[in-house]
Amino acid sequence: AYYPERLAKLYILHMPGFFVSVWRMVSRCLERATLEKIVIVTNEEEMKNFVKDIGEEVLPEEYGGRAKLVAVQDVTLPQLEDASR
């Protein structure tokens, strides 16, 4: 109530089985406005909405999108030209 809203939407995917019981306890402490922004993706319809909201072009393939992830240690940057030449 004292801080500006920063969360637009939170999607929870691939949750373990025990998460539901933990979530029931934790969610009692959250405000209604915050709870309405949290979506636990458990079915095909919620997954379609997730992909649509995030955008297929920026969503990694493992989550239903088309973006290809590259591990940060595998990124290669082009060499910068030496400015002293």
PyMOL commands that set and color helices and strands:
alter all, ss='L'
color gray80, all
select helices_A, chain A and resi 19-27+32-35+44-54+61-63+72-74
alter helices_A, ss='H'
color red, helices_A
select strands_A, chain A and resi 10-12+38-40
alter strands_A, ss='S'
color yellow, strands_A
deselect
rebuild
show_as cartoon
